[in-house]
Amino acid sequence: MKANRAYELLARRGERHVEVVEIDSGEVVLFWDTRPGDTGRLARALRADLAGLEADEFLIKWQRYEVR
């Protein structure tokens, strides 16, 4: 299954965090605190991978960059 069918990206302009939420459970699976200028750049990269990768590939790729 494509990642964009399994996960939803929550990132709003001007906010300082980005979340990826599992659609079925509503649980946050990935989270980043960002600087305002980096939020959009991160969101664009995540959207591209959500559209292009399978769900498991997406999580494997982005979990290594997550900071909690």
N, C-alpha and C positions, 0 to 999 in steps of 0.2 A: 504494500500500500504506500502511495506517495505520502511524504511527510506532511504536505499541506492538507491532507485529509485526516491526519491523526492529531495534528498540533495547530494551535492558533497563536499568532504573534501579537503581543500587547506592548505597543510602544507608541507614545504620543509625543508630538512635537513639544519641546520645552520641558519635558519631564526628564528625570535623571535616572531612570531605570528601564530595563527591557526584560520582559517575561515571555517565556514560551509555555503555553498551557496545553495539557492533554485534553482534547475535546471531550472524550467519553467520561472522564472522571472530574474534570474541572481543576485538577491538581497542577500546580506550577512544577514543571520538570526542569526548567533552566531559568536562571535569573542573573542579571548583571546590574550593578550600580554603575552609571556612566557619567562622564562629564557631558554637559549639554551639547557640545559640538560633536561628540562621538555617538550620540544616540541614533541619529539618522543614518550614519555610516554603518553601524552595527545592524540596524534594522534592515537596511537594503541587502546586506550580505546574507542575513538570515532568511529574508524573503526569497532570494534567489535559490538558496539551498532547499528551502521548504518546497519549492516548485520542482526542483530537479533531482532530489535524492529520495530514496526510500526512507521510511520512518526510522528504521533501525540504523541506517547509515548516517542519517541526520544527527541522531542522538550521540552516536559514537564520535562523530566529528566535533560537535560543539561542546560536549561535556568537558573536554580537556581545556577549554577556554573559560569555562564558568568559574566565577569567583563567588564564594559564599562566606 
